[in-house]
Amino acid sequence: MDTVLLSRQNLQHQSSGRATILVRLGARSDQLTYEPGDHVGVHPANHEQEVERLLARLEDQPALNDLVCVQRRQDRQTAQGKVQSWVQDTRIPPCTLTQALTHFLDICSTPTCDLLQHFAQLAGDSSDKKQLEILSQGGSRFEEWRWEKNPTVAEVLQEFPSVCAPACLLLSQLPLLQPRYYSASSSPHQYPGEIHVTVSVLEYRTGGGTGPVRQGVCSSWLNRVSTGDSVLCFIRRAPLFHLPADPSAPCVLVGPGTGVAPFRGFWQQRQIDIERGQNPCNMMLVFGCRYSDKDHIYKEEMIEAKNRGALREIHTAYSREQEQKVYVQDIIRKNLSQEIFQLLDSQAGHLYICGDVTMAQDVSQTIHEIVAAQAHLSPSEAAAYIIKLKDENRYHEDIFGITLRTHEVTTKIRSTSFTFWQESTIMTGCS
């Protein structure tokens, strides 16, 4: 789906030191079929400077405007024996080398061990060759190197300058540039022909804060494209994170930071429902951020939604405004235990949790404790109670991951239904 950037707004105060942007995308209304809670997959582009850095290190480049077509050798068994032929690789369409490195190939992730092995074979210096061979074997040396430097392909070629990498090697070996997913943070009934996303612009330094600056590929791209530019995206359904079919069903929405993104679409939809004469549900929002004056995104919209009856209660946790940090799970445990249990137990209500994996586990653990205390259940019985809520599609989670050192523990999946503190080692990424 080809959309255009209608506008971009930084939702955080300029003194925050961070950027969270509201991106408004426009398209024909017949193309934008989505519901609040669905995801928007965005196809980003690599930064022009990173592409130029890589081009400067490649050998055997085609002419600037020449189209390249990647082909692979294929073996076919025929009556006359094995026949070899060349077939087009459909991963990328015919395009220039610059277009391939900009729009289709992932040049910012650390090269795979297989690609490092190719680089080792091309190294003209024995020291470069030895180090690359060690890294290509994976293991702790590779993990430490990747954790410390998180190098892009261009930086690897800079670190090992004797490697003369032909352009055809990268065209055939680099992984594809993957879309990034964001929660739709609008209602199509409130904004016909538009879809909004709320994006935290990722920027950090490697090497414990002393290395090169890294930027999220998609978030930084969305932060620099111009109004009117094309943004290729698509809708990924999230039916288990939609509003209840019954608009009168009570809901608790827990979403700190950009976790509030889908809930903006929820309260917009409820405002439309109220305008259409439906009875408003009991919708409670629990939001958290660092500072009320710097990081409380959508604050005015939340207040307006409450004044219009879409939100009955708003509870906020500001983690840095007092000596002891306060998070959303602390607000739930201290102020809302009985109310949330009654909403889930006797009112057939729904609980929605959106945010990073650490927060999600902390909230999940808190809900387990509340259920156990309020219903006088053992931990295992409370876990069974939560499983039943999920089976009934009344306990909803939309969780985005973080990448940790893989030889210690990768992403921790924070749905702890079967045990109180169950942890998994499934890696996901976020930029």
Buried (B, 14 or more C-beta within 10 A) or exposed (E): BEBBBBEBEBBBEEEBEBBBBBBBBBBEEEEBEBBBBBBBBBBBBBBEEBBEBBBEBBEEBEEEEEEBEBEEEEEEEEEEEEEEEEEEEEBBEEBBBBBBBBBBBBBBBBBBEEBBBBBBEBBEEEEBBEBBBBBBEBEEEBBEBBBEBBBBBBBBBBBBEBBBBBBBBBBBBBEEBBBBBBBBBBBBBBBEBBBBBBBBBBBEEBEEEEBEEBBBBBBBBBBEBEEEEEBBBEBEEBEEBBBBEEBEBBBBBBBBBBBBBBBBBBBBBBBBBBEEEEEBBBBBBBBBBBBEEBBBBBBEBBEBBBEBBBBBEBBBBBBEEEEEEBBBBBBBBEEBBEBBBEBBBEEEBBBBBBBBBBBBBBBBBBBBBBBBBBEEBEEEEBBBBBEEBBEEBBBBBBBBBBBBEBEEEBBBBBBBBEEBEBEEEEEEEBB
